[in-house]
Amino acid sequence: MFRRACPSRHLIQVTVDAETVNVEAGDTVAAALLALGKDACRTTPVTGSPRGPYCMMGVCFDCLVRIDGKANQQGCMVLVKPGMRIELQHGANALVDVLSAGRVRGTSPGNC
Amino acid sequence: MATQHTFDVAILGAGPAGMSAACSATALGLSTVVLDEQHSPGGQIYRAIETSPLTDRSILGKDYWHGASLVDNFARSGAIYEPRTTIWGLTPPQADSHWQIGVSRDGAASFVDARHVVLATGAQERPMPIPGWTLPGVLGAGAAQILLKSSGLVPSGRVVVAGSGPLLFLLITQLARAGARIARVLDTTPRGRLRTTLRHWGAFALSPYAAKGLRLALEACAKAKFERHVDAIEAAGSTHLEAVRYRTGGRERSVAADTLLLHQGIVPNINLAAAAGCTVQWDAQQASFRPRVDAFGASSIYGLSIAGDAAGIGGARMAEAQGRLAAFHAAYVLGRLNAAEFKQRTQEAKRELAHWSRGRAFVDAMYCPSGTFTIPDDRTIICRCEEVTAGAVRKAIRMGCQGPNQLKSFLRCGMGLCQGRFCGLTVNALFAHERNIVPEQVGYYRLRFPIKPLTLGELAALPQTLQSVQAVVRLPASYTVPAAS
């Protein structure tokens, strides 16, 4: 749970899972979700456990959300924009969704 | 973004090291580009310094606002600033080419060319694996500081802060000044550290950090209830943090909590340097890996310098001096300074560096993490991405797993999106502990490009060269590379 320690400057509207909400312009998507009281933004592909932002600086990849239809975006690296569609992610992407959306999940290099 | 132009210097990162390197490089007439993953200059230490909604300057303190002059100078330097630019690749010069930096911006990949590269990619928090650290409601202390600086957000409800180190005191005071109520601080600094660090006291007392450190520690202790010598911590809850259990002096305690902030120091961000092929070595004093650099920041690869915390933790003011040294070195290598001019210019930066490096040995020795916080118990998840526990890693080691790289094939440990950034040091410590060998014998994950996820679409859209096509298909002798569309 987070609250704002300073007055709001400029609110804009976005949708989170199709619900219209007001968020602070200048916030990242991850910060906006935390300010809305949503501290979990996805469930993990491996065990389905809830996960929320951890590092807020682009390192941990725990704050992944779907933004304007594009999956696996780092919420802490993207600023909110008016009309932005933010969706929480549940587990792994189904392959059929990926193919029908015409895009492939961001790949990790699979070093070994 | 420019792809045809070759810059004299490309600086990766716009924290104190990157910004000061850019100012010095442009002052010497070098064409300079600064590639930064963030939205505005400042790095993590001076994060959001131009845009922070916190109007009360006392909350973040005057050391934070020192960054404003740095950002001003940087803005006037004439360096080209490219924000929101993720760096995923770095290729050393081939026969007739220059450094090629693979970047991604707004979903499109491209290359930036430069004669000399300065890595100023800073640090990340050292992983602090405890049972339950993947629960929503548990965040890095650095994350709370970023939320405060960028958005003026403070954790509400019952806040527990756990760990060790000077930044922990700083965060506690900043959060308290911003109105957060901290229910408890779990200080994990082991018993007896003041005694074992005796030989470093003199240098620390004379350092520029002593007075500030003491003031912060006293303020933090006055603002929150401290539990000392905590040697085990667990975050408990089903879908969200509900309580923090901990042990101190053999007694187990529990405290209800909505937010738990973890911190046990920061470590260099080595992925880019290691993937580029720089020699990376174990630093016993800082208990972390770092690229090997000389007094001017030159790495083991010609034409690649590393400045600031990316080459070993020293803090923002050391990073500024290191940025200048790296820029002077680049100017010397590129023939913009002769030997005498180089020597003269570096002298002052070296003095500055010596001044701000004083007292570091005390901080490193005092707050070096130990016990379960580096070698967690079996049920603790250590690889957050692939959800691999310490128990699974121990089992693999006992079955004969040879090292961190083979562990990837066994367990996928370190193969998730963060690419080992949050498990690498723990895996190293587990191998060292199980085998009773030193960390440098264990080594670290082999790191490769792309060091940040890149979609196949972005990769495929990159301009092709004859070599890149030959790498994947056998071509007829008559083949020519198609022009980029």
Contacts between the chains, C-beta under 8 A, distances in Angstrom:
chain1	res1	chain2	res2	distance
A	1	B	155	6.7
A	1	B	156	4.7
A	1	B	157	4.6
A	1	B	258	5.1
A	1	B	259	6.6
A	2	B	147	6.5
A	2	B	153	4.4
A	2	B	154	6.6
A	2	B	155	5.6
A	2	B	156	6.2
A	2	B	259	7.9
A	3	B	153	7.1
A	3	B	154	6.3
A	3	B	156	4.3
A	4	B	151	7.4
A	4	B	152	5.4
A	4	B	153	5.9
A	4	B	154	7.9
A	5	B	54	7.2
A	5	B	59	7.6
A	5	B	148	7.4
A	5	B	152	5.0
A	5	B	153	7.1
A	5	B	154	4.8
A	5	B	178	4.3
A	5	B	179	5.4
A	5	B	180	8.0
A	6	B	53	4.8
A	6	B	54	5.7
A	6	B	55	6.7
A	6	B	56	7.9
A	6	B	152	4.0
A	9	B	53	6.1
A	24	B	151	6.7
A	26	B	51	6.2
A	26	B	53	7.3
A	26	B	150	7.7
A	26	B	151	7.2
A	27	B	150	7.5
A	27	B	151	5.0
A	28	B	150	7.2
A	28	B	151	7.8
A	31	B	147	5.8
A	31	B	150	6.6
A	31	B	151	4.6
A	31	B	153	6.3
A	34	B	147	6.8
A	34	B	153	6.6
A	35	B	151	7.0
A	35	B	153	5.8
A	39	B	136	4.3
A	39	B	137	5.6
A	39	B	240	6.8
A	40	B	136	4.0
A	40	B	239	7.0
A	40	B	240	7.1
A	44	B	387	6.3
A	46	B	386	6.3
A	46	B	387	4.4
A	47	B	387	5.5
A	49	B	134	6.6
A	49	B	387	7.4
A	50	B	135	7.6
A	50	B	136	5.4
A	50	B	239	5.0
A	50	B	240	7.3
A	51	B	134	6.3
A	51	B	136	6.7
A	52	B	136	3.7
A	52	B	137	7.2
A	52	B	139	7.8
A	53	B	139	6.7
A	53	B	143	6.5
A	54	B	134	8.0
A	54	B	138	7.3
A	54	B	139	5.6
A	54	B	140	5.8
A	54	B	143	6.4
A	54	B	384	7.4
A	55	B	124	7.0
A	55	B	125	6.7
A	55	B	139	7.8
A	55	B	140	5.1
A	55	B	142	6.7
A	55	B	143	5.4
A	56	B	139	7.4
A	56	B	140	7.4
A	56	B	142	7.2
A	56	B	143	3.8
A	56	B	146	4.3
A	56	B	147	6.3
A	57	B	44	5.8
A	57	B	124	7.2
A	57	B	142	6.8
A	57	B	143	7.3
A	57	B	146	6.0
A	58	B	37	5.9
A	58	B	86	7.9
A	59	B	124	4.9
A	59	B	269	7.9
A	59	B	418	6.3
A	59	B	421	5.3
A	59	B	422	7.3
A	60	B	140	7.9
A	60	B	384	6.6
A	60	B	418	5.5
A	60	B	421	7.3
A	60	B	422	5.7
A	61	B	385	6.5
A	61	B	416	7.2
A	61	B	417	3.8
A	61	B	418	4.9
A	61	B	453	7.9
A	62	B	134	7.8
A	62	B	384	6.6
A	64	B	417	7.7
A	70	B	107	8.0
A	72	B	417	7.8
A	72	B	453	7.5
A	77	B	37	7.2
A	77	B	84	8.0
A	77	B	86	8.0
A	79	B	39	6.4
A	103	B	455	7.0
A	103	B	457	6.7
A	104	B	455	6.2
A	104	B	456	5.1
A	104	B	457	6.9
A	105	B	455	8.0
A	106	B	417	7.5
A	106	B	453	3.8
A	106	B	454	6.9
A	106	B	455	5.4
A	107	B	453	6.2
A	107	B	454	7.0
A	107	B	455	7.1
A	107	B	456	6.3
A	108	B	415	6.5
A	108	B	416	6.4
A	108	B	417	5.4
A	108	B	419	6.4
A	108	B	453	5.7
A	109	B	419	7.3
A	109	B	448	5.5
A	109	B	449	7.0
A	109	B	450	5.8
A	110	B	415	6.2
A	111	B	405	8.0
A	111	B	408	6.8
A	111	B	415	6.9
A	111	B	419	7.5
A	111	B	445	7.0
A	111	B	446	6.0
A	111	B	447	6.8
A	111	B	448	4.7
A	112	B	405	6.5
A	112	B	408	4.6
A	112	B	409	5.3
A	112	B	415	7.3
